[in-house]
């Protein structure tokens, strides 16, 4: 029985900011009214969630209002790829935070988590907590959609003041999104409260053992953790069928996933004697390079060949083996063991998470046939099942 069969959450945090734009000091701008108000909408990088999974991402140098301006309101919500709001019972928004950083010029496009401490400065708020705690300029949680953020006139939050930006640095903004997919979980409330037993977590993200008295909280639901699912949950997979006779050639101008492909479905194997290439093995090896339109985790693989086939294999761009499938030939007369026929193909069931395929990765498909004699209408197909996220 299928439970919670829904598409994976493809999330973005959508921001709407109301800006007070002025080149004058705020006191002068308010009195002279030499300012204008604009609204801007900004979309974060995407994050992908599956049932029970957690995303706690820090995105660097996000799209954000620029210049010496004042912010009058700042609202946000999680949306899918079509811009539709995702309900909290699917994706629980634990929190989102917008943080200001001063980054050394020339490094502003780098991932801030990989910079040296000397290359960035926190542009934290005026609060009294220690550095690294509650540094954000903006941020809320599940209450985001119905919490007013408008700042009353004549006030505003100043950003981009050139006199406050350290010499040699530029002002940039980062976004931390912490979201939990609660579809199909055993205990929805427990997952949103990050109870450690539901996440099967005994160590913090940096490997430090948790205190025995720590029952739940941020230390148990960091990025990549997964909350316990109900028994019987089905996680959908995507089906891919590759053809070794595909005449695919990548084109820069193509906009359709399938437009560049021309799968012949079948092909012909010539006799090695007829081609003058006879040797002890007499193997016809055919291969093709193919690009994966989407990424994910390989959960199953297997080939289809006709009589004469000696095996097929799929490799990643770095030559790593994703799956090899070898034919099983019958040796008798009973059904399922007919002599001379392919009665089965070996299949692959990788350990979960060990065979990851990246979006856009070039895969190599090989199909081998005996060419001691000619074979017509043979096939070299390969089936794989790919999950966008792990169960």
Buried (B, 14 or more C-beta within 10 A) or exposed (E): EEEBEEEBBBBBBBBBBBBBBBEEEBEEBBEEEEBEEEEEEBEBBBBBBBBBBBBBBBBBBBBBBEEBBBBBBBBBBBBBEEEEEBEBEBBBBBBBBBBBBBBBEEBBEBEBEEBEEEBBBEBBBEEEEEEEEEBBBBBBBBEBEEEEBEBEEEEBBBBBBEEEBEEEBBBBBBBBBBBBBBBBBBBBEBBBBBBBEBBEBEEBBEEEEBEEEBEBEEBBBBBEBBBBBBEEBEBBBEEBEBBBBBEBEEEEEEEEEEEBBEBEEBBEBBBBEEEEEEEEEBBBEBBBBBBBEEBBBBBBBBBBBBEBBBBBBBBBBEEEEBBBBBBEBBEEEEEEBBEEBBBBBBBBEBEEEEBBBEEEBBBBBBBBBBBBEBBEEBBBBBBBBBBBBBB
